[in-house]
Amino acid sequence: MSKVLVSDSIDQAGIDILSQVATVDVKLGLKPAELSEIIGEYDALMIRSSTRVTQEIIDAGTQLKIIGRAGVGVDNVDVPAATRRGIVVVNSPEGNTIAAAEHALAMILALSRHIPDANASVKRGAWDRNSFVGAEVYKKTLGVVGLGKIGSHVAAVAKTMGMKLLAYDPFISTERAEQIGCQLVELDLLFQQADYITLHIPKTPETTHLINATTLAKMKPTARIINCARGGIIDEVALAAALKAGKIGGAALDVFESEPLGESELRSLGKEVILTPHLGASTAEAQVNVAIDVAEQIRDVLLGLPARSAVNIPGLGPDVLEELKPYMQLAETLGNLVGQLAGGRVEVLNIRLQGELATNKSQPLIVAALKGLLYQALRERVNYVNASIEAKERGIRVIETRDASIRDYAGTLHLEATGTLGTHSVTGALLGEREIHLTDVDGFPINVPPSKYMLFTLHRDMPGIIGKLGSLLGSFNVNIASMQVGRKIVRGDAVMALSIDDPLPEGILDEIIKVPGIRDAYTVTL
């Protein structure tokens, strides 16, 4: 009989499900060395946030088939190490959706009616009604930043309360937004017109301090901000200053840049601020839901069935995995790259399997490409199981073609993304020891391995332009690791691909575009 180790506290409902197919040992508070010493006995490991599953623990888990995280994030699991060992890693991306959405809605109402301070006042023996005159949400405008499952649920409930809905999500179609009842607008317009702004986006380099002194200045003096998504999306110092100065009406935060919240100006403010200790997923129902969700997936994998929310590669046997894994990584990398080049919302993704690759199974490659395409928007919430569903919900149309006659390399994958900001394409192949190489960008031939930080330019092929760009980057202390130019004709248009050691400093992209001969520039983080 299979054996499952539960190393963090989970709801009994999850343990009951696991007990149907396995012997379950619950051992809490294990130190890393203790976990490494015993993990070799187990076929599955179920955790929450306390246990860190490092490569050392994975290497020691010689019998492990699956690692289940009862929650959304898998930052405490070395997913690449697990994938290399053929271990499925699963999470519960939907288990706390309703809990998080309801907490955001509760924050909106509590902030509007000063409920926390009014409650505290009455408990102190006061009866001060005049100090707690609130505001109605009826007919007010709610700006929803991020229309994923949580943001969509908040919008749906807010609509029934009579609120007008604006939304910003560059990765969702207008049709999908209209189905929810939202009008898609640019972010600046949302900031200017919304009475309430609720955030439902992941923290990324692009969204870090999205709410800052500049964006706060665009809002109504009566606007109220709600953040039950991720800490760090709001510049808390700038928010506190705006609240003190009366530049916005209020804020309700459940997440913070540093948790637990330490010294902060926000703690000294009055009824215009509500602070809660990261309670978005803290409902009895959510804890039961994530425990059941992940336990069911562990049970299924132990029975030889696929997992529904794997974050690496679900439902593939070791032989198929070994064959397709390099090509799936190629597809995911190209999807991530073309999505960032396209920017904005992608409406159509053309995927063409070329050369020998045209005879391979296509569906795993399509799913991998979509996972890469959606990663910038969804981060850990997108995986190989839900990528197709997420793409469909965002109105992304996928077109698959095959062309065995294109044989520049043994087998290549070509992706073309068309969106609101135009069309971009990338082609890649596995060369040498199955190393990923970019072989074409926007129709210009190149041959470069992708790196974590890259810069692409569209420019006129003319003397001196490479030197000017190099000097400009040097003046900003940007170190170039490699550079290659792809062109079709001499002194015509060309593409330059640069691998750089660090992210570009803020503002440098605008300076690059000012260089004579450079028509456009794009940064990519892989």
ZATORRO-732830 format. One record per residue: x negated, y, z negated of N, C-alpha, C in turn. Coordinates in steps of 0.001 Angstrom, whole numbers, plus 500000, padded with zeros to 6 digits. Layout:
N
XYZXYZXYZ;...
***
This chain:
526
499151498795500000500000500000500000499122501246500000;499564502277500716498803503534500795498750504208499431;497730505061499266497582505814498025497532507312498341;498269508098497561498315509547497726497860510206496429;496976511176496562496548511965495411497206513331495466;497880513722494390498454515062494253497590515796493232;496844516814493691495878517479492808496333518845492315;497491519315492776498082520555492269499529520273491887;500077521138491061501447520946490588502440521153491725;503278520161491993504339520280492994505649519793492382;506747520122493041508051519725492543508202518202492597;508925517667491634509118516219491538509769515641492796;510552516442493486511213515956494704510189515487495725;509050516187495810507995515778496731507355514472496310;507118514315495033506513513076494519507451511895494756;508752512107494597509725511030494822509673510546496277;509514511478497211509447511101498631508179510311498908;507053510770498369505795510069498577505841508664497993;506538508517496889506608507221496206507339506167497033;508070506597498056508772505645498919507803504785499725;506619505335500020505699504632500921504308504455500334;504054504990499147502690504971498635502668504976497118;501517504593496595501244504794495177500770506227494992;501401506955494097501112508384493925500408508611492592;499240509229492659498518509630491451498528511147491356;498997511678490248498990513118490000497850513424489028;496832514134489527495673514479488700495380515955488908;495768516770487941495670518216488063494370518719487452;493903519864487940492741520524487354491419519830487614;491324519049488676490076518359488988489009519352489434;487809519177488950486680519952489434486242519377490788;485566520192491626485159519702492948484400518377492900;483473518238491968482695517001491871483593515826491505;484578516075490630485496515005490232486379514586491403;486829515559492183487662515254493344486859514473494387;485618514915494627484762514217495593484526512766495177;484420512539493888484101511200493385485241510210493604;486491510695493572487627509764493652488375509808494981;488141510834495814488962511020497015488820509862498001;487715509147497956487518508026498868488519506904498701;489248506893497588490235505843497338491583506122498011;491769507349498539493107507791498932493263507955500442;494515507705500879494884507869502286495425509267502567;495870509960501528496457511295501706496184512137500468;496108513444500701495889514413499629496925515511499763;497634515796498663498631516873498670498205517936497668;498184519186498134497677520296497332498603521495497451;498338522487496614498911523813496808497751524782497013;497596525777496168496556526779496395495332526609495508;495427525847494443494323525760493496493176524887494001;493500523781494639492474522849495104491833523364496389;490494523400496411489763523763497625489216522483498250;489638522232499490489233521014500186488096521382501135;486888521212500656485689521585501407485251520441502318;484239520721503134483710519680504007483160518507503189;482548518822502041482002517761501193483106516819500723;484244517387500345485364516558499891485938515763501058;486026516400502219486541515709503413485606514565503804;484310514807503758483350513746504094483449512576503116;483760512901501857483897511840500850485209511074501005;486189511713501658487498511065501844487495510147503046;486792509058502928486573508151504066487855507492504565;488907507451503727490167506834504146491255507858504460;490956509143504289491984510176504451492560510197505864;493877510216505935494580510365507203495239511737507312;495582512335506163496320513596506187496067514383504906;496000515706505052495947516639503929497168517543504055;497973517600503001499192518409503038499100519576502086;499363520782502586499349521998501774500791522449501576;501290522384500358502668522786500062502754524305500020;502777524915501188502818526361501354502454526703502790;502218527982503040501933528423504403500441528414504711;499669529187503954498254529353504275497445528098504006;496439527866504832495533526730504638494087527227504522;493930528428503965492594528980503798491731528142502860;492370527378501988491619526554501034491311525156501570;491500524957502866491178523687503513490211523952504667;489142523180504753488211523276505879488840522524507048;489701523226507795490458522589508873489535522047509972;488509522793510420487618522226511443486962520916511005;486546520847509740485928519613509242486934518466509263;488172518759508867489210517727508889489498517275510316;489553518234511236489832517905512635488743517012513217;487494517344512911486386516516513412486491515082512909;487046514900511731487209513567511161488528512918511587;489323513617512400490602513067512833491658513085511754;491475513931510731492442514043509633493458515134509976;494732514796509940495784515777510204495937516688508987;496030517985509229496286518960508165497659519574508423;498551519495507433499899520024507614500193521070506549;501104521963506867501569522959505904503088523052505994;503656524061505358505103524268505392505391525709505787;505285526020507084505424527408507511506811528002507327;507833527144507194509208527657507081509785527514505684;509098526815504788509683526470503499510068527657502642;509340528776502781509650529934501928510209531112502725;510682530849503945511192531928504806512328532700504137;513338531983503662514498532644503069514103533361501785;513250532713500985512835533334499718512146534668499976;511227534695500937510496535932501232511419537003501804;512327536596502679513261537559503267514189538141502206;514696537294501323515604537780500277514885538711499305;513607538447499049512873539337498149512719540721498778;512466540761500076512359542052500756513689542802500698;514782542087500915516103542720500837516397543202499425;516021542402498431516212542815497037515421544076496735;514218544162497281513383545354497069514029546590497688;514622546425498868515291547555499516516405548100498619;517232547220498109518369547642497287517917548159495918;516939547462495310516453547901494003515817549279494083;515093549535495177514451550839495371515499551924495606;516534551575496362517573552560496674518374552974495446;518586552035494519519445552306493375518678552398492048;517361552434492109516504552609490920516826551567489842;517093550346490259517559549314489330516536548991488228;515244548803488547514312548459487456514239549519486368;514159550803486765514036551864485771515344552081485018;516472551933485717517766552079485048517957550977484014;517559549771484376517643548647483443516791548906482199;515551549351482417514659549630481290515220550745480414;515859551734481055516422552856480306517538552401479369;518437551582479868519547551102479045519025550225477908;518026549407478195517475548539477150516770549334476055;516358550564476394515757551436475370516825552145474550;518111551965474919519196552585474175519742553843474815;519254554226475974519715555453476641520933555155477524;521591556215477941522719556115478878522648557315479812;521578557340480640521230558497481450521585558241482912;522839558457483250523293558172484605522756559184485616;522587560407485198522182561451486136520768561247486690;519922560573485910518532560381486367518392559282487402;519465558517487617519343557356488493520341557380489646;520628558585490140521481558701491324520734558104492512;521349557136493150520660556404494214521070556834495606;520714555993496577521037556229497985521670554976498566;522642555137499455523260554005500128522413553582501328;522400552284501612521690551805502807522627551802504021;523921551873503788524911551883504874524636553032505849;524561552694507123524304553617508227522881554194508231;522040553729507329520631554145507369519889553301508400;518743553788508837517946553085509850516839552283509185;516832550988509450515790550090508952514809549797510083;513543550065509842512502549727510807511831548436510386;511925547405511213511354546093510916510085545921511735;508954545849511061507674545666511750507326544184511686;507556543481512798507337542047512865508649541289512845;509035540711514006510314540014514108510125538500514162;509274537983513282509195536541513129510411536047512378;510332534848511824511502534269511168511922535072509936;510938535557509157511281536338507964511854537687508364;511165538391509246511647539697509689513006539608510359;513231538538511130514516538367511804515642538155510802;515367537390509731516403537161508719516722538447507969;515689539223507642515922540512506992516796541392507886;516474541424509176517235542250510117518692541793510194;518905540490510253520273539965510377521126540341509169;520549540208507978521302540556506768521527542067506689;520497542836507025520615544296506983521700544785507944;521831544101509076522862544485510043524251544307509448;524445543221508686525758543001508073526061544030506996;525016544690506471525215545745505482525434547105506149;525504547094507481525794548325508193524585549175508520;523389548607508437522192549383508760521936549376510261;521358550446510753520891550509512132519483549927512179;519171549179513236517929548420513262516999548853514399;515804549251514025514713549438514971513671548368514668;512938547931515674511928546901515440510722547145516325;509562546764515775508324546757516560507706545371516467;507517544746517606506824543462517688506364543295519125;505071543503519398504581543435520774504595542032521353;504916541040520540504873539663521006506260539048521177;507297539869521158508651539341521284509360540066522414;510258539373523092510933539959524254512073540877523823;512430541774524728513553542676524476514841541893524278;515004540810525087516215540000524989516332539357523613;515225538832523088515253538196521776515582539217520693;515002540411520793515279541458519811516748541854519843;517309541948521037518721542316521164519632541238520586;519229539968520714520012538885520120520095539044518604;519000539507518019518957539712516572519719540971516175;519856541891517123520552543141516850519631544322516690;518384544178517145517376545237516991517079545924518318;516738547187518223516224547926519372514707547962519266;514020547390520259512561547412520254512069548813520604;511155549333519793510596550664520032509102550624519757;508406551659520157506992551790519829506848552083518332;505691551747517800505484551856516360505615553298515869;505072554252516613505150555655516189506602556114516074;507437555708517030508847556107516996509546555469515803;509219554235515505509789553573514331509417554329513063;508133554692512939507697555439511758508445556766511634;508705557414512756509332558738512734510818558680512398;511502557611512808512961557594512709513516556743511576;512731555817511055513271554869510067513434555510508694;514527555155508038514731555538506640514074554524505706;514040553278506151513371552193505427512448551477506411;511266551105505963510313550391506806509887549131506049;510174547974506634509805546709505991508803545971506865;507730545488506249506608544883506964506681543368506895;506548542730508049506586541259508121505580540779509158;504313541106508931503236540798509860502065540208509083;501208539438509757500008538927509073498978540030508915;498045539831508002496931540754507886495850540335508866;495526541218509787494487540992510782493624542253510830;492508542216511562491740543459511708492577544602512279;493557544245513133494389545284513748495446545830512802;495911545000511856496987545450510966496482545913509603;495201545718509312494656546193508042494803547712507954;495395548194506871495672549627506657496472550221507819;497396549415508341498322549943509357499082551132508793;499461551031507522500084552161506833498976552921506121;498659554098506632497556554906506109497975556364506071;497046557239505751497393558659505625497983559212506921;497440558779508061497924559273509351499335558792509638;499580557500509461500917556973509759501946557427508728;501527557582507480502445558098506465502916559501506790;502027560291507385502373561673507727503441561747508813;503629560663509555504626560645510629506027560329510103;506124559856508878507409559374508345508246560492507752;509527560223507614510424561150506950510018561301505481;510232562458504894509919562625503467510800561768502567;511898561241503136512791560359502370512562558881502681;511612558573503553511391557181503973510908556322502813;511310555057502836510898554098501816510234552906502503;509117552461501946508322551379502544508423550134501666;508613548981502321508678547700501606507634546769502209;506800546183501361505804545220501831505856543942500999;506430542900501593506428541567500981505684540591501889;504783541126502722504079540298503703502690539922503213;501725540822503390500345540567503006499742541833502414;498945541672501370498211542801500836497163543274501831;496905544575501826495912545131502728496494545762503975;497761545491504267498411546157505404498620547630505086;498774547926503801498959549305503347497691549795502655;497261550983503000496186551667502264496823552196500980;496588551510499882497288551817498640496897553174498066;495676553600498277495254554925497812496015556011498564;496099555856499891496832556826500705498314556820500357;498867555633500084500282555540499724500555556256498412;499699556034497417499890556693496126499822558205496271;498893558689497081498762560132497296500008560702497971;500544559976498957501738560443499659502950560462498732;503052559471497881504167559424496927504069560559495915;502863560804495398502676561885494430503009563239495045;502661563397496314502891564683496983504312564819497512;505126563784497372506501563836497854506619563757499359;505575563208500026505607563118501488506470561964501969;506695560941501128507648559883501429508479559631500184;509606558917500369510560558801499287510304557691498292;509647556600498713509443555504497779508739554337498432;508363553370497598507699552164498083507983551013497128;508128549822497701508306548606496914507314547577497443;506379547155496595505299546269497025505301544988496209;505184543873496920505053542565496268503648541996496439;502873542580497340501524542084497646500550543249497643;499291542944497325498310544011497133496953543598497705;496122544607497953494794544332498514493992543438497594;494110543653496303493412542828495324494442542323494323;494489541000494157495457540415493238494739539544492214;495144539624490928496213540487490404495853541961490495;496861542814490542496657544246490674495937544800489449;494837545467489703494072546066488612494428547529488436;493412548338488177493641549776488049494134550337489370;495263551007489336495853551555490559496729552739490219;496640553773491045497495554946490874498972554571490995;499251553507491736500640553106491921501307552742490595;500540552233489658501103551795488381501551552975487519;501037554152487801501376555317486982502589556080487510;503103555668488670504217556394489279505550555947488691;506582556717488944507890556493488331508817555638489162;510095555998489147511123555156489748511031555093491266;510172555925491861510012555857493313509151554674493759;508607553924492802507760552769493126508230551545492350;508327550417493057508601549123492433507442548186492778;506899547532491773505786546608491960506162545248491381;505983544190492153506224542836491660504999541971491935;504751540937491117503503540173491198503543539019492193;503666539352493479503629538362494569504669537262494333;505928537690494308507035536774494008507790536316495248;507317536697496442508075536414497661508498534967497817;507594534041497499507908532620497656508292531968496337;508420532768495286508620532207493955510095532051493617;510725531125494296512074530707493916512049529204493701;512958528741492865513026527300492626513287526555493925;514158527152494757514495526501496021513289526422496953;512494527503497030511327527510497913510298526480497475;510088526362496165509128525376495681509587523960495994;510886523725495885511425522416496259511271522203497761;511594523241498536511554523119499994510158522765500501;509131523484500004507781523225500516507293521846500062;507674521439498844507271520116498360507894519015499213;509181519144499508509876518148500331509322518138501755;509151519340502320508667519463503700507332518748503877;506371519066503025505033518494503174505019517015502799;505761516624501763505824515213501378506402514355502503;507418514869503174508002514135504300506995513950505427;506194514978505673505192514869506739504096513867506372;503674513882505110502686512897504658503260511493504794;504497511321504366505168510018504496505187509553505948;505558510468506857505659510099508271504309509685508839;503263510452508526501935510122509053501463508773508514;501721508497507243501330507204506673502094506055507323;503271506357507877504062505348508593503725505288510076;502744506098510505502340506092511908503139507007512799;503903507923512198504726508867512958504030510224513032;504399511090514005503759512409514097504230513356513006;503390514323512670503751515381511723504343516547512493;505312517239511871506003518304512600505345519672512453;504476519847511458503862521156511243502359521029511030;501707520252511888500257520123511785499597521413512233;498557521823511540497845523044511908496621522736512755;496290521471512940495196521155513852495730520368515047;495659519051515048496130518293516208497035517168515723;498340517319515836499259516321515289499572515207516275;499870514030515762500447512968516560499562512400517635;498252512574517562497353512020518561496471510968517916;496387509804518570495508508768518062494056509166518239;493147508525517515491723508875517592491151508803519004;491618507833519817491068507710521168491497508881522044;492778509232521970493274510374522753492652511671522247;492549511774520926491949512964520321490533513177520816;489769512112520844488379512216521262488272512677522713;489212512237523549489184512597524964489628514036525208;490685514463524517491302515751524828490809516916523975;490220516629522837489874517696521904489033518810522546;487977518497523316487197519598523913488018520451524874;488908519802525636489717520558526590490795521381525889;491309520864524763492276521638524001491616522861523379;490383522716522941489649523876522425489399524887523532;489100524405524733488946525293525885490238526055526144;491363525341526166492654525979526435493006526998525364;492760526650524090493082527580523003492211528831523066;490924528653523365490022529809523468490439530726524609;490769530137525766491192530953526913492514531651526631;493432530969525940494705531596525590494509532780524670;493664532623523669493351533714522744492728534889523500;491806534565524399491096535605525156492033536367526085;492821535647526880493680536331527854494781537109527146;495228536623525982496233537356525224495714538698524758;494449538737524318493862539997523859493570540931525028;493166540368526172492938541211527351494253541820527833;495329541018527811496619541519528286497170542581527345;497003542364526034497541543320525068499057543357525141;499680543939524143501131544083524175501843542747524226;503031542751524795503863541550524853503650540824526172;503332539541526100503162538717527291504510538134527686;504866538261528950506144537764529442506000536453530206;504883536301530933504665535106531745503238534621531541;503077533328531317501752532723531242501652531649532315;500791531893533301500517530905534337499323530061533911;499490528747533935498421527821533569498163526906534761;496929526945535260496591526105536408495445525162536050;495684523866536175494654522865535963493956522623537291;492640522751537324491897522718538570490866521589538578;490536521115539780489524520078539925489943518795539226;488973518137538582489266516881537897490279517054536767;490352518255536199491288518503535108492737518393535583;492963518543536899494316518474537447494933517091537288;494108516081537016494634514725536838494883514393535373;494561515320534462494718515067533020496145515323532556;496434514890531327497698515238530692497745516740530488;498843517360530854498913518820530803499519519365529517;500482518635528926501225519207527815500342519592526632;499392518737526209498529519171525102497746520432525430;497344520600526683496580521781527079497472523027527101;498707522864527544499647523991527544499923524445526119;500159523486525235500429523811523832499228524522523211;498021524022523502496813524640522963496645526059523480;496937526272524771496833527617525349497829528568524693;499046528099524442500053528933523785499662529233522340;499082528250521673498617528481520305497582529599520281;496637529566521219495643530635521298496264531972521647;497220531959522572497878533194523003498608533866521848;499256533067521000500087533606519919499326533834518629;498056533432518598497327533482517331497220534900516781;496986535896517639496832537263517159498094537771516486;499250537240516896500516537697516311500901536900515078;500613535591515081501173534720514047500149534131513094;498872534150513486497810533581512643498171532152512227;498141531857510909498296530474510477499700529930510688;500652530790511049502024530316511241502213529612512586;501269529732513498501392529030514774500472527819514756;500984526694515246500186525485515317500572524719516577;499951523548516759500187522791517982501617522253518069;502306522195516959503676521702516975504657522802517357;504500523989516770505524525021516972505172526057518031;504002525940518678503582526969519640504584527125520777;505077526018521310506034526094522425507339526742521987;507791526412520777509028526997520257508858528487520028;507733528859519420507470530278519156507393531059520473;506763530465521485506662531141522787508038531323523413;508867530294523315510218530379523876511031531449523170;510914531516521846511657532518521085511214533934521436;509977534079521879509461535395522257509659535698523736;510366534820524420510686535053525821509513534880526757;508504534107526354507339533880527217507646532715528155;507594532982529445507841531940530452506514531312530842;506461529988530800505236529250531110505384528594532477;504413528839533349504400528237534687503156527372534808;503351526088535078502235525151535194502018524769536651;500773524824537113500418524365538450499149523524538360;498884522759539419497678521941539509497051522118540881;495751522133540930495052522241542211493742521467542111;493771520231542580492588519381542514491531519783543528;491908520647544489490957521029545548489944522075545089;490247522796543987489313523813543479488247523102542661;487025523039543185485981522244542544484690523042542381;484826524307541932483615525067541606482847524365540494;483593523748539573483036522939538494483835521638538465;483403520678537647484093519388537620485574519560537316;485873520388536335487264520650535983487367521995535304;488304522831535732488455524160535142489915524411534795;490103525332533877491440525743533451491569527233533708;492632527623534405492855529026534769494130529514534096;494040530616533351495186531216532674495382532639533164;496619532972533483496967534336533894498153534808533061;497976535914532357499027536451531489499544537757532058;500846537840532215501497539058532702502380539599531596;502194540870531273502970541469530194503296542910530446;503677543572529391504121544958529505503000545902529918;501747545492529701500612546365530026499856545927531269;500395544935532002499741544503533227499405543029533212;498540542631534142498173541224534320496674541047534179;496284540012533446494877539643533307494748538134533430;493560537686533868493348536257534034491953535862533569;491832534621533127490537534058532743490483532617533220;489283532172533544489058530786533928487892530269533109;487977529006532688486901528435531892486672526983532228;485504526490531856485138525098532109484274524599530959;484131523269530875483218522652529932481945522276530680;480826522863530289479562522630530974478561521992530019;477542521376530576476486520786529752477055519784528779;476735519977527510477252519109526454478653519546526042;479515519670527036480902520086526826480990521435526111;480132522361526500480163523711525943481106524569526772;481946525342526077482897526207526768482174527355527451;482486527576528725481953528717529477483098529435530167;483051530762530147483956531567530965483368531641532357;484151531268533348483641531250534722484270532326535603;485284532994535076485946534029535865486779534895534926;486720536205535109487564537144534371488178538110535365;489489538124535436490226539011536344489743538896537785;489400537669538194489000537432539574487536537685539864;486763538060538864485332538309539057484541537128538488;483666536524539292482927535339538826481855535703537797;481854534965536678480810535107535666480487533710535143;479552533604534271479234532326533639478626532616532276;479508532758531262479039533089529916479801532263528894;479120531792527861479845531141526761480536532199525918;481756531972525474482436532959524635481757533076523282;481793534258522707481244534492521373482323535136520508;482048535257519222483060535769518301483485537181518675;482516538036518989482829539423519348482367539674520778;483286540143521616482958540379523017483522541720523471;482868542273524459483307543518525097483332543287526596;484452543633527236484587543512528681484862544899529261;484211545196530371484476546465531052484816546206532513;485691547018533050485926547075534484485281548365534962;484340548240535887483588549430536275483196549370537742;482678550475538222482144550556539586480713550047539566;480383549135540471479023548589540541478105549664541117;477396550346540222476565551472540644475322551551539757;474221552098540263472982552169539480473172552973538186;472572552485537104472536553229535853473649552962534885;474730552293535332475880552159534443475590551207533283;474799550174533560474451549237532491473603549941531431;472658550755531887471802551489530960472582552476530112;473542553153530737474346554130529992475175553444528909;475760552306529276476564551590528292475685551060527159;474517550530527519473600550030526503473152551125525551;472862552292526093472436553413525254473565553862524328;474787553882524863475934554290524048476141553315522891;476090552026523189476266551032522137475141551134521115;473919551368521588472794551519520677472960552702519750;473530553781520258473731554968519418474732554711518301;475590553689518478476542553296517441476038552095516648;474768551751516843474128550639516132474788549300516456;475260549146517706475846547885518155474772547088518876;474516545875518418473478545039519008474087544090520035;473528544077521240474014543231522325473266541904522293;474028540803522213473407539475522210473174538970523629;474104539248524540473948538857525942474849539732526797;474529539779528086475301540611529007475258539988530395;476378540012531079476401539533532470477421540334533260;477101540598534518477989541339535420478494540393536497;479794540454536735480394539694537823480946540647538867;480602540413540119481079541301541192481397540479542434;482221541056543306482575540396544561481765540957545722;481570542281545715480772542923546749479853543949546110;478749544227546764477793545197546250478434546584546229;478288547257545078478806548612544867480328548694544942;480961547592544731482422547583544608482801547549543132;483996547057542845484397546886541454483658545704540847;483466545750539529482755544685538832483271544570537408;483029543418536817483340543176535411482042542906534668;481902543531533497480746543276532651481235542591531379;480590541493531015480918540756529802479738540814528850;479960541361527673478901541484526681479285540729525413;478352539943524892478494539358523566477771540268522589;478455540663521517477863541582520556477878540939519173;476998541411518308476810540758517011477879541108515986;478507542268516143479480542732515155480658543387515868;481780543557515170482909544268515771482504545691516149;483124546219517195482836547595517601483331548566516540;482538549586516208483009550613515272484234551336515830;485043551866514937486250552570515345485899553777516211;486632553948517295486454555100518159485504554901519315;484689553847519280483685553695520328484311553307521663;485444552611521637486073552200522889486468553413523717;486954554451523063487301555681523785486070556314524422;484934556234523733483698556790524284483201555969525473;483396554657525414482963553797526517483716554151527789;485023554358527653485852554651528830485469555995529454;484852556882528665484437558184529191483169558098530053;482456556968529962481230556816530757481591556821532235;480978557667533047481296557724534476481132556361535139;482171555941535849482130554658536538482882553561535816;483065553689534507483812552679533750485297553037533768;486089552120534265487519552375534427488347551885533245;487889550817532615488624550292531469487687549450530622;488062549237529369487240548444528459488152547733527463;487765546523527096488565545699526199487647545019525189;488072544987523936487339544224522931488123542964522593;487392541908522305487992540615522000487291540028520780;488069539485519861487532538759518705488062537338518744;487185536379518848487582534968518961487289534226517663;
***
